[in-house]
Amino acid sequence: MLKYDVAVIGAGPAGSMAAKHAALAGANVLLLEEHKEIGWPVECAGLLGLKALEESEMSLGKFAIQAFKGADVYSPKAKVSFKAPSIKAWAVSRKLFDRSLVLEAVRNGVDLSFGSYVKSFRRNDGSCILSTGDDREIQARVVISAEGVRAFVARMAGIAPPDKILSGAQVELPFTAEDQEKVELHLGPAPGLFAWVIPLGNDMARIGLCTKENACFYLRKFLKMDWMKGRILGSPVDLVVGGLPMGPPTSTVAEGLIAVGDAAGQVKPTSGGGIYPGLVCAKAAGKVAAAAALEGDSSKKRLGECDRLWRARIGQELAVGMRLNNLLTSLTLEELDEIFAYLSRKPELLRLVEEHGDIDRPSILALKMLPHVGIDGLKLANLLRKAFF
Ligand SMILES: Cc1cc2nc3c(=O)[nH]c(=O)nc-3n(C[C@H](O)[C@H](O)[C@H](O)COP(=O)(O)OP(=O)(O)OC[C@H]3O[C@@H](n4cnc5c(N)ncnc54)[C@H](O)[C@@H]3O)c2cc1C
């Protein structure tokens, strides 16, 4: 039987980062990935804010495809636009991004085992025993589940599911974008979050949406809408579907196991972006898993330090995001139009968006907007107030 201090399940961004930080903290670490290739299949639009890139601890590499300075945001009948002087986000190749993160982990001493599907988890005398699809057994003091949204092993260990799981779908196709440095966001085409158009700089774009259910149905409808006519230049060459978990459970640790990333619902509820929170939380998971393993104490109580560490860094941001998400999804299309019409009459609010807009920390912008919303923007003011107080 293979023996490790820490075993990490899943070589997505959260798993690679957790494995690297566990190794940096002195543990011997095994990273297990079910697929035979890293970064595939892709379940992502690959839009990363600057904070996510910073948290990746890598300089901008071959994975970066297109830079963005702003956005056109649409409600059914209105539009607001903004463009900052500097870059705010990047479209990346998730395949290359994930491979680079794995490489960083391996360079720091992590053992990688791909083609290794973990099918069961059990506790044995203060340790954990994992068994794989090809019937190997691995003993680890601490297991980190970075399995993504399915989180089968995490549920087996007793981690509760997230508050909700949205359905996402995206195609990549030839497309004419008005401005290659702006993403397009559309509120209203489906019940849930929003639809996006992410130009890739070579007459290609990623167009997708995330909704309460049946994302493929709503995406087909969205692609046939009038404003798409003449912009779509050919058939899709790629289709991505997946779930977006939101609202982490009360505890992300169990006896012997820490859940991180999508497996722990650590996703921004305002955008469905999981890479930034996943990377932040993975560092806490790696550090605590290594320390607990080296101390020989993998109890839920000991691993609870991880829960405290990640909540101190981004717990409040995710909680506020969840309230904003619930409020936004409860608005009618008419109310959305009213709020957008109000914003488009207020250049000072759009300037704040250009200055402080950050897809990784939307609450900072929302707080800055609050004092600038006048009596005529009561609906928006109430929305922001309800999210914060
Ligand atoms: C349509 C869509 C668009 C998105 N767009 C964005 C975006 O633009 N920006 C952003 O930040 N986020 C986006 N997300 C969310 C983002 O993709 C996830 O939050 C992110 O991939 C989560 O990283 P992770 O490491 O937690 O899990 P994952 O990336 O899902 O990695 C989990 C890994 O674990 C492996 N695995 C699972 N179970 C086992 C097992 N039992 N044994 C071995 N291996 C296992 C899987 O094969 C996988 O490689 C999007 C999601 C969807 C669905």
The ligand as an SDF file (V2000), in Angstrom:
LIG
                    3D

 53 58  0  0  0  0  0  0  0  0999 V2000
  -19.8970   26.7840  -18.0150 C   0  0  0  0  0  0  0  0  0  0  0  0
  -18.9450   27.1990  -16.9230 C   0  0  0  0  0  0  0  0  0  0  0  0
  -18.1970   28.3510  -17.0660 C   0  0  0  0  0  0  0  0  0  0  0  0
  -17.3140   28.7550  -16.0550 C   0  0  0  0  0  0  0  0  0  0  0  0
  -16.5720   29.8790  -16.2350 N   0  0  0  0  0  0  0  0  0  0  0  0
  -15.6960   30.2820  -15.2720 C   0  0  0  0  0  0  0  0  0  0  0  0
  -14.8660   31.4360  -15.4590 C   0  0  0  0  0  0  0  0  0  0  0  0
  -14.9210   32.0780  -16.5060 O   0  0  0  0  0  0  0  0  0  0  0  0
  -14.0120   31.7940  -14.4420 N   0  0  0  0  0  0  0  0  0  0  0  0
  -13.9290   31.0940  -13.2710 C   0  0  0  0  0  0  0  0  0  0  0  0
  -13.1780   31.4800  -12.3650 O   0  0  0  0  0  0  0  0  0  0  0  0
  -14.6950   29.9760  -13.0860 N   0  0  0  0  0  0  0  0  0  0  0  0
  -15.5660   29.5520  -14.0550 C   0  0  0  0  0  0  0  0  0  0  0  0
  -16.3000   28.4130  -13.8760 N   0  0  0  0  0  0  0  0  0  0  0  0
  -16.1240   27.6530  -12.6240 C   0  0  0  0  0  0  0  0  0  0  0  0
  -14.7930   26.8880  -12.6690 C   0  0  0  0  0  0  0  0  0  0  0  0
  -14.7230   26.1110  -13.8410 O   0  0  0  0  0  0  0  0  0  0  0  0
  -14.6920   26.0020  -11.4330 C   0  0  0  0  0  0  0  0  0  0  0  0
  -15.0300   26.7620  -10.2930 O   0  0  0  0  0  0  0  0  0  0  0  0
  -13.2740   25.4440  -11.2620 C   0  0  0  0  0  0  0  0  0  0  0  0
  -12.9130   24.6060  -12.3260 O   0  0  0  0  0  0  0  0  0  0  0  0
  -13.2060   24.6580   -9.9540 C   0  0  0  0  0  0  0  0  0  0  0  0
  -11.8930   24.1860   -9.7660 O   0  0  0  0  0  0  0  0  0  0  0  0
  -11.6680   22.8910   -8.8500 P   0  0  0  0  0  0  0  0  0  0  0  0
  -10.2090   22.6520   -8.8640 O   0  0  0  0  0  0  0  0  0  0  0  0
  -12.3960   23.0490   -7.5710 O   0  0  0  0  0  0  0  0  0  0  0  0
  -12.4380   21.7170   -9.6210 O   0  0  0  0  0  0  0  0  0  0  0  0
  -12.2710   21.1770  -11.1020 P   0  0  0  0  0  0  0  0  0  0  0  0
  -11.6300   22.1580  -11.9810 O   0  0  0  0  0  0  0  0  0  0  0  0
  -13.6260   20.6650  -11.4840 O   0  0  0  0  0  0  0  0  0  0  0  0
  -11.2730   19.9480  -10.9520 O   0  0  0  0  0  0  0  0  0  0  0  0
  -11.6750   18.7590  -10.2960 C   0  0  0  0  0  0  0  0  0  0  0  0
  -10.7800   17.6430  -10.7970 C   0  0  0  0  0  0  0  0  0  0  0  0
  -11.0020   16.4840   -9.9970 O   0  0  0  0  0  0  0  0  0  0  0  0
  -11.0540   15.3530  -10.8250 C   0  0  0  0  0  0  0  0  0  0  0  0
  -11.8380   14.3260  -10.0940 N   0  0  0  0  0  0  0  0  0  0  0  0
  -13.1340   14.4100   -9.7040 C   0  0  0  0  0  0  0  0  0  0  0  0
  -13.4910   13.3290   -9.0140 N   0  0  0  0  0  0  0  0  0  0  0  0
  -12.3940   12.5380   -8.9440 C   0  0  0  0  0  0  0  0  0  0  0  0
  -12.1360   11.2680   -8.3300 C   0  0  0  0  0  0  0  0  0  0  0  0
  -13.0830   10.6100   -7.6240 N   0  0  0  0  0  0  0  0  0  0  0  0
  -10.8970   10.7410   -8.4540 N   0  0  0  0  0  0  0  0  0  0  0  0
   -9.9220   11.3980   -9.1410 C   0  0  0  0  0  0  0  0  0  0  0  0
  -10.1110   12.5890   -9.7400 N   0  0  0  0  0  0  0  0  0  0  0  0
  -11.3390   13.1620   -9.6230 C   0  0  0  0  0  0  0  0  0  0  0  0
  -11.7420   15.8620  -12.0850 C   0  0  0  0  0  0  0  0  0  0  0  0
  -11.4700   15.0380  -13.1990 O   0  0  0  0  0  0  0  0  0  0  0  0
  -11.0960   17.2420  -12.2400 C   0  0  0  0  0  0  0  0  0  0  0  0
   -9.9120   17.1850  -12.9890 O   0  0  0  0  0  0  0  0  0  0  0  0
  -17.2000   27.9800  -14.8660 C   0  0  0  0  0  0  0  0  0  0  0  0
  -17.9580   26.8180  -14.7320 C   0  0  0  0  0  0  0  0  0  0  0  0
  -18.8140   26.4170  -15.7410 C   0  0  0  0  0  0  0  0  0  0  0  0
  -19.6080   25.1450  -15.5740 C   0  0  0  0  0  0  0  0  0  0  0  0
  1  2  1  0
  2  3  1  0
  2 52  2  0
  3  4  2  0
  4  5  1  0
  4 50  1  0
  5  6  2  0
  6  7  1  0
  6 13  1  0
  7  8  2  0
  7  9  1  0
  9 10  1  0
 10 11  2  0
 10 12  1  0
 12 13  2  0
 13 14  1  0
 14 15  1  0
 14 50  1  0
 15 16  1  0
 16 17  1  0
 16 18  1  0
 18 19  1  0
 18 20  1  0
 20 21  1  0
 20 22  1  0
 22 23  1  0
 23 24  1  0
 24 25  2  0
 24 26  1  0
 24 27  1  0
 27 28  1  0
 28 29  2  0
 28 30  1  0
 28 31  1  0
 31 32  1  0
 32 33  1  0
 33 34  1  0
 33 48  1  0
 34 35  1  0
 35 36  1  0
 35 46  1  0
 36 37  1  0
 36 45  1  0
 37 38  2  0
 38 39  1  0
 39 40  1  0
 39 45  2  0
 40 41  1  0
 40 42  2  0
 42 43  1  0
 43 44  2  0
 44 45  1  0
 46 47  1  0
 46 48  1  0
 48 49  1  0
 50 51  2  0
 51 52  1  0
 52 53  1  0
M  END
$$$$
